[in-house]
Amino acid sequence: MTDDKFNRRDFIAAGTTVALGSLLNSKEAQASAQISKDIKTFSRYRPSFGGAPGSDDYLGKLVPGLRPSGQAPVLMHAPDLNKLEWKMVRGAKEFHLNCQVVKQEFLPGVFMNVWGFNGSMPGPTIEVNQGDRVRIIVHNELPEPTSMHWHGLEIPIAMDGVPYLVQDLIHPGKSFVYEFDLHQTGSFFYHAHVPMQEAMGMVGFFIIHPKVAYDPPCDRDFGLIYQNFYIPPNASTADAMMMDWNWHTINGRSGPYSTPMIVKHGERVRVRLLDFSPMQHHPIHFHGHTFWLTGTEAGRIPHQAWTPRNTTLVGVAMVQDFEFIANNPGDWIFHCHMVHHMMNHMVRQVGPRIRPGNTLSALMSNPDRIPEPVDILSEKAMRSPGYPQGMQGMMLSKEMDAQAMAKINNKRETKGMRPGWAMGVEGLMTVLRVLPENLYNRVMSDAHVRPGEIFDAIAKGQYQHQG
């Protein structure tokens, strides 16, 4: 029988095996316990899990910000955009919105002719509170008639802004008064209700806050408007009839000119992202964090239905609100994942704009200095038709002069980022900077911060950990 062959040597060997097994099991048990501890506890200061799905702190789902509950919400900040001023008149917050042809600076020194409001494309943000009565006087300074729609708002039919159906068009030089009460809360927007005017850029945020912030309260609230335009090579005016969208903007600027969002380590952050592209959706991807979808253009989603994501598809005329705990310090890219949206001007390279040492403005100012043409097909990047095309050959450094790069790098929000960071942030890309408080204070102060200083400190762990 097998048991009869189990002699002393076997017994010692078995004992040794058991001892080793016990030791290994002990280490495994310790490791398992540590893992268990790590995944059961959510930390606002390091990447962490937070327990089983369904628990309040799973991936930071209901972990509050650093602000206490029961207070008014923080105001939304849309980088590179202004807010529309108002004054109280006869019991209503009165705004003036001027529809205009706008010269918008997509990249430093690259001005494009689009349409917008009050000198800006997108227009300034209207930010109000639930229960407000608003009066918005729209002045048409465009060369053609227009009307204004308040997207997502449940308002009287005569205020809905659809031409012919509910109101007459507002002719050039004329005005129209929209007035209504607000009972909703959420991320809404306004836009011209003439399709080609929408394609020229006529949109702006309309944010309605609850009187008391939703739980869990956020510490930061950002708004981003993603848009596409077709602007032919050598041209500076958007063509709303074309469909080969080649210029991409966030709040009216292309990466890396879009100003980074900057937050403190451990804060709860909301980002409201509106896709107002004429006809292209955007799979939006955020690095280093997992976020929750907490709202749409229809308002707040009950937290039981929140979905964890790190990429989400935002369709045309949709808003998605993301919330997350900024628990992973660093400079994290926040971008559309469609490859043709990750850089600008994906068109055949012709004309003075891309000839080395020349710009369109220089040519237009002195037609006698017409630059020699470049045989672009002889370039190395073009020798393999189609795949891949060595896109680094089209990158920023060859198109941007030192003055333009200074305009990008001299912003307070970019201080201390890694040298050359702008080369990796083009098109529909921006950056969210999660900075430990001491580094945040240094960046936002008037102190000189050398390029790479903040990145190096975080990458090497040389910062004051808060928790």
VOMIGU-318646 format. One line per 5 residues: number of its first residue (from 1); their letters; for each residue z negated, y, x negated of C-alpha. Coordinates in steps of 0.05 Angstrom, whole numbers. Example, Ala and Ser with C-alpha at 12.3 -4.5 7.8 and 13.67 -1.06 7.14 Angstrom:
<kedos>
1) AS) -156:-90:-246 ~ -143:-21:-273 .
</kedos>
This chain:
<kedos>
1) MTDDK) 0:0:0 ~ 11:71:-23 ~ -64:88:-22 ~ -78:29:-71 ~ -34:62:-124 .
6) FNRRD) -73:128:-120 ~ -111:119:-186 ~ -158:166:-227 ~ -100:200:-263 ~ -69:214:-196 .
11) FIAAG) -136:239:-171 ~ -143:288:-230 ~ -72:311:-222 ~ -81:320:-148 ~ -145:359:-161 .
16) TTVAL) -110:404:-210 ~ -55:415:-161 ~ -105:431:-107 ~ -140:480:-153 ~ -76:513:-173 .
21) GSLLN) -54:514:-101 ~ -120:545:-81 ~ -112:597:-135 ~ -41:612:-114 ~ -61:612:-42 .
26) SKEAQ) -116:660:-59 ~ -67:707:-93 ~ -18:698:-37 ~ -73:711:13 ~ -93:774:-25 .
31) ASAQI) -20:797:-27 ~ -12:779:45 ~ -74:818:63 ~ -49:878:25 ~ 18:874:59 .
36) SKDIK) -16:867:125 ~ -59:928:110 ~ 3:968:89 ~ 43:951:151 ~ -15:962:199 .
41) TFSRY) -29:1032:176 ~ 19:1090:180 ~ 13:1142:126 ~ 41:1212:135 ~ 44:1217:58 .
46) RPSFG) 83:1155:38 ~ 137:1111:68 ~ 100:1063:115 ~ 107:1021:177 ~ 48:1030:223 .
51) GAPGS) 38:964:258 ~ 76:925:310 ~ 131:956:351 ~ 98:986:412 ~ 38:1012:374 .
56) DDYLG) 29:1087:375 ~ 35:1095:299 ~ 94:1046:290 ~ 141:1084:243 ~ 103:1147:259 .
61) KLVPG) 125:1146:332 ~ 66:1183:363 ~ 33:1208:299 ~ 20:1282:312 ~ 38:1339:267 .
66) LRPSG) -13:1379:229 ~ -19:1428:287 ~ -69:1410:342 ~ -47:1393:412 ~ -51:1442:470 .
71) QAPVL) -17:1500:435 ~ 50:1534:448 ~ 109:1500:414 ~ 133:1524:346 ~ 196:1566:351 .
76) MHAPD) 263:1534:332 ~ 296:1555:267 ~ 371:1548:262 ~ 388:1558:188 ~ 439:1614:177 .
81) LNKLE) 437:1637:250 ~ 401:1695:283 ~ 365:1697:349 ~ 389:1739:407 ~ 342:1797:419 .
86) WKMVR) 317:1811:489 ~ 275:1862:527 ~ 239:1856:594 ~ 278:1893:649 ~ 259:1889:722 .
91) GAKEF) 221:1824:714 ~ 273:1787:673 ~ 286:1776:599 ~ 351:1814:589 ~ 401:1793:536 .
96) HLNCQ) 468:1823:516 ~ 521:1774:492 ~ 584:1804:462 ~ 645:1757:458 ~ 683:1776:395 .
101) VVKQE) 733:1757:343 ~ 690:1739:283 ~ 703:1735:209 ~ 658:1678:188 ~ 642:1660:116 .
106) FLPGV) 651:1584:114 ~ 640:1580:39 ~ 623:1636:-10 ~ 682:1684:-8 ~ 721:1640:41 .
111) FMNVW) 724:1680:106 ~ 757:1649:167 ~ 779:1682:231 ~ 745:1648:290 ~ 714:1670:356 .
116) GFNGS) 640:1678:370 ~ 586:1725:394 ~ 552:1786:366 ~ 586:1780:299 ~ 568:1707:289 .
121) MPGPT) 599:1638:299 ~ 563:1600:327 ~ 530:1654:368 ~ 457:1674:362 ~ 404:1629:392 .
126) IEVNQ) 376:1645:461 ~ 304:1620:459 ~ 261:1625:522 ~ 204:1591:559 ~ 202:1547:620 .
131) GDRVR) 191:1591:681 ~ 226:1652:653 ~ 277:1691:692 ~ 335:1712:648 ~ 391:1763:656 .
136) IIVHN) 448:1754:607 ~ 501:1809:607 ~ 565:1783:577 ~ 612:1835:548 ~ 683:1812:534 .
141) ELPEP) 710:1843:470 ~ 763:1788:461 ~ 837:1800:469 ~ 839:1754:530 ~ 796:1737:592 .
146) TSMHW) 736:1692:586 ~ 675:1665:624 ~ 608:1636:602 ~ 577:1569:620 ~ 504:1551:611 .
151) HGLEI) 510:1479:591 ~ 459:1432:622 ~ 423:1484:664 ~ 409:1473:737 ~ 424:1542:764 .
156) PIAMD) 457:1573:826 ~ 531:1557:832 ~ 553:1629:826 ~ 522:1632:756 ~ 555:1568:728 .
161) GVPYL) 613:1605:695 ~ 673:1562:713 ~ 732:1609:721 ~ 768:1609:788 ~ 722:1554:815 .
166) VQDLI) 658:1596:818 ~ 675:1665:789 ~ 732:1710:767 ~ 749:1714:694 ~ 717:1769:654 .
171) HPGKS) 776:1811:629 ~ 777:1846:561 ~ 733:1907:562 ~ 694:1883:623 ~ 625:1853:632 .
176) FVYEF) 592:1802:678 ~ 518:1794:694 ~ 489:1724:697 ~ 418:1720:723 ~ 376:1659:740 .
181) DLHQT) 308:1625:736 ~ 292:1569:686 ~ 253:1508:709 ~ 277:1458:655 ~ 257:1448:583 .
186) GSFFY) 299:1423:525 ~ 359:1434:479 ~ 415:1468:518 ~ 472:1513:498 ~ 521:1565:522 .
191) HAHVP) 596:1566:511 ~ 659:1599:536 ~ 689:1558:592 ~ 761:1566:568 ~ 777:1504:527 .
196) MQEAM) 816:1536:470 ~ 762:1588:463 ~ 712:1532:454 ~ 757:1504:399 ~ 754:1572:366 .
201) GMVGF) 679:1566:359 ~ 648:1600:421 ~ 581:1566:428 ~ 507:1580:416 ~ 439:1546:427 .
206) FIIHP) 399:1559:491 ~ 330:1531:477 ~ 278:1527:533 ~ 207:1511:509 ~ 151:1484:552 .
211) KVAYD) 91:1530:556 ~ 50:1477:518 ~ 81:1435:464 ~ 96:1363:481 ~ 52:1311:449 .
216) PPCDR) 55:1293:393 ~ 63:1366:372 ~ 114:1383:318 ~ 102:1429:259 ~ 176:1446:248 .
221) DFGLI) 234:1453:296 ~ 305:1460:270 ~ 373:1469:305 ~ 441:1449:276 ~ 509:1459:309 .
226) YQNFY) 565:1416:280 ~ 636:1441:290 ~ 707:1424:267 ~ 768:1470:260 ~ 840:1463:241 .
231) IPPNA) 858:1517:191 ~ 925:1507:156 ~ 930:1510:80 ~ 936:1582:57 ~ 915:1607:126 .
236) STADA) 849:1638:147 ~ 855:1633:223 ~ 835:1572:262 ~ 891:1541:304 ~ 860:1515:368 .
241) MMMDW) 924:1478:389 ~ 923:1430:330 ~ 883:1366:326 ~ 879:1352:251 ~ 810:1381:242 .
246) NWHTI) 802:1397:169 ~ 745:1447:164 ~ 674:1426:182 ~ 615:1472:192 ~ 540:1468:205 .
251) NGRSG) 515:1531:238 ~ 580:1565:215 ~ 577:1544:142 ~ 605:1485:104 ~ 564:1445:55 .
256) PYSTP) 537:1463:4 ~ 535:1534:32 ~ 493:1510:92 ~ 421:1529:78 ~ 374:1469:69 .
261) MIVKH) 318:1456:118 ~ 251:1457:81 ~ 185:1427:105 ~ 117:1409:78 ~ 100:1337:60 .
266) GERVR) 66:1303:120 ~ 91:1350:175 ~ 121:1325:239 ~ 192:1351:243 ~ 242:1358:301 .
271) VRLLD) 317:1369:289 ~ 361:1386:349 ~ 433:1370:332 ~ 490:1394:376 ~ 560:1367:366 .
276) FSPMQ) 608:1421:389 ~ 669:1394:354 ~ 732:1398:397 ~ 741:1323:402 ~ 706:1285:346 .
281) HHPIH) 640:1249:348 ~ 592:1247:289 ~ 550:1188:265 ~ 492:1228:236 ~ 454:1195:180 .
286) FHGHT) 388:1217:149 ~ 364:1190:83 ~ 294:1167:64 ~ 263:1168:133 ~ 266:1133:200 .
291) FWLTG) 270:1181:258 ~ 261:1174:333 ~ 310:1198:386 ~ 264:1239:430 ~ 311:1283:470 .
296) TEAGR) 382:1296:493 ~ 420:1354:522 ~ 387:1334:588 ~ 316:1344:561 ~ 257:1304:536 .
301) IPHQA) 261:1227:536 ~ 197:1190:557 ~ 166:1163:493 ~ 170:1092:519 ~ 245:1098:513 .
306) WTPRN) 248:1130:444 ~ 292:1092:395 ~ 281:1087:320 ~ 344:1102:280 ~ 369:1128:214 .
311) TTLVG) 440:1137:239 ~ 457:1160:309 ~ 524:1175:342 ~ 527:1245:372 ~ 586:1255:418 .
316) VAMVQ) 623:1319:436 ~ 581:1368:476 ~ 519:1325:466 ~ 452:1344:435 ~ 405:1294:405 .
321) DFEFI) 333:1312:384 ~ 305:1273:325 ~ 231:1271:307 ~ 198:1241:246 ~ 139:1248:199 .
326) ANNPG) 163:1277:133 ~ 125:1225:92 ~ 174:1216:35 ~ 179:1275:-14 ~ 247:1295:-41 .
331) DWIFH) 313:1328:-26 ~ 344:1284:27 ~ 415:1290:50 ~ 428:1296:125 ~ 502:1284:140 .
336) CHMVH) 558:1259:184 ~ 579:1190:159 ~ 654:1197:174 ~ 686:1201:106 ~ 736:1256:125 .
341) HMMNH) 677:1298:149 ~ 641:1293:83 ~ 686:1344:49 ~ 731:1400:72 ~ 804:1416:76 .
346) MVRQV) 830:1344:75 ~ 902:1368:75 ~ 962:1363:29 ~ 945:1407:-31 ~ 994:1464:-31 .
351) GPRIR) 992:1538:-40 ~ 954:1589:-81 ~ 885:1570:-57 ~ 884:1507:-99 ~ 923:1531:-159 .
356) PGNTL) 876:1534:-219 ~ 849:1604:-230 ~ 878:1633:-166 ~ 852:1649:-97 ~ 887:1669:-34 .
361) SALMS) 851:1737:-34 ~ 875:1751:-105 ~ 946:1735:-85 ~ 944:1778:-22 ~ 916:1837:-61 .
366) NPDRI) 973:1835:-111 ~ 1037:1799:-88 ~ 1069:1813:-156 ~ 1023:1762:-188 ~ 1048:1702:-150 .
371) PEPVD) 1021:1642:-188 ~ 1065:1587:-214 ~ 1068:1526:-169 ~ 1032:1463:-189 ~ 1066:1395:-184 .
376) ILSEK) 1008:1363:-149 ~ 1043:1296:-145 ~ 1039:1290:-221 ~ 964:1294:-219 ~ 928:1230:-237 .
381) AMRSP) 893:1228:-170 ~ 960:1222:-135 ~ 989:1165:-175 ~ 960:1111:-130 ~ 985:1131:-62 .
386) GYPQG) 929:1129:-14 ~ 873:1087:-43 ~ 830:1116:-72 ~ 852:1186:-91 ~ 799:1205:-142 .
391) MQGMM) 768:1254:-95 ~ 724:1281:-150 ~ 787:1317:-173 ~ 781:1359:-110 ~ 708:1375:-117 .
396) LSKEM) 675:1441:-115 ~ 672:1462:-187 ~ 747:1471:-191 ~ 750:1515:-130 ~ 687:1556:-137 .
401) DAQAM) 676:1609:-189 ~ 608:1626:-219 ~ 596:1682:-170 ~ 606:1636:-111 ~ 561:1583:-141 .
406) AKINN) 508:1635:-152 ~ 511:1652:-78 ~ 496:1579:-63 ~ 442:1569:-116 ~ 406:1635:-111 .
411) KRETK) 378:1620:-42 ~ 303:1611:-39 ~ 312:1545:-2 ~ 352:1514:-60 ~ 305:1533:-116 .
416) GMRPG) 287:1476:-163 ~ 340:1428:-137 ~ 374:1384:-188 ~ 428:1419:-229 ~ 496:1405:-198 .
421) WAMGV) 466:1384:-131 ~ 521:1423:-95 ~ 573:1374:-119 ~ 544:1321:-73 ~ 537:1363:-11 .
426) EGLMT) 603:1382:21 ~ 632:1386:91 ~ 585:1363:147 ~ 526:1356:100 ~ 461:1392:92 .
431) VLRVL) 394:1377:58 ~ 324:1368:85 ~ 273:1382:30 ~ 205:1349:38 ~ 159:1384:-11 .
436) PENLY) 85:1373:-27 ~ 47:1436:-9 ~ 39:1462:-80 ~ 114:1454:-93 ~ 131:1482:-24 .
441) NRVMS) 90:1544:-39 ~ 123:1551:-107 ~ 193:1546:-78 ~ 179:1596:-22 ~ 145:1646:-69 .
446) DAHVR) 180:1697:-112 ~ 168:1655:-175 ~ 226:1635:-218 ~ 238:1561:-212 ~ 285:1529:-261 .
451) PGEIF) 340:1483:-235 ~ 314:1412:-229 ~ 241:1432:-236 ~ 221:1412:-166 ~ 264:1349:-166 .
456) DAIAK) 235:1326:-232 ~ 164:1337:-209 ~ 175:1295:-147 ~ 215:1241:-181 ~ 161:1232:-234 .
461) GQYQH) 104:1236:-184 ~ 78:1300:-215 ~ 52:1333:-152 ~ -12:1339:-113 ~ -14:1281:-65 .
466) QG) -47:1302:1 ~ -71:1236:28 .
</kedos>
